[in-house]
Amino acid sequence: NQMRAEIIKLRQRIDTTFIYVTHDQTEAMTLGDRIVIMKDGFIQQVGTPKDIYQRPANLFVATFIGRSNVLDGELRMENGKPVLHFHAGASITLDNVRAEECKNQPVKISVRPEEFILDASTDATGLKATVDSSVFLGLNTHYFAHTDDGDKIEIIQESQIDSIIPDGTVVRLGVKTEKINVFDAEGKQNLLEGVRNDNAV
């Protein structure tokens, strides 16, 4: 942390362009005005930290920067609208799928741990999951769960004042629809609007 702070001070003092190569995601997000994500010698995405975190260009970027749960699903057109169906159950209507991708197709769904909405009430709806364990970290509690399909899921929720959800509890998971990302079956491209990639031709 001290080194990062010193590099930021140095850059501000010299007021010139720096190229900083790192495998550390936190360093990249902290130090970079713009980030270039590479894999096997090829550029995957170029953009601001915010662009890359919120709308990754492909599944590799989504899983490389930050943590992300990856679930299988299908995009289906229903009554003229794209509806996202999770293989593990539950479905949501999307309003930000690119027009050319509004068609029936298998997809990979990327949901970051903080993008889940956890509900342990008996009348809740959404993706069914069973809590395996939890870690209380003060401000947040991290829950580790699994779906009936066997998908492992990490969930981060603001800690509640009264209790932590016990292991073995069946919960329902909603998602923050505007924040999740949806990719084609191979994970090669994001199907949603708002992807900024300065490497795209």
Secondary structure, DSSP 4 states (H G I P E B T S, - for coil): -HHHHHHHHHHHHHTS------S-HHHHHHH-SSEEEEETTEEEEEE-HHHHHHS-SSHHHHHHSS--EEEEEEEEEETTEEEEEETTS-EEE-S-B-GGG-S-EEEEEEE-GGGEEEE-STT--SEEEEEEEEEEETTEEEEEEE-TT--EEEEEEEPPSS--PPTT-EEEEEE-TTT-EEEETTS-SB-BTT---TT--
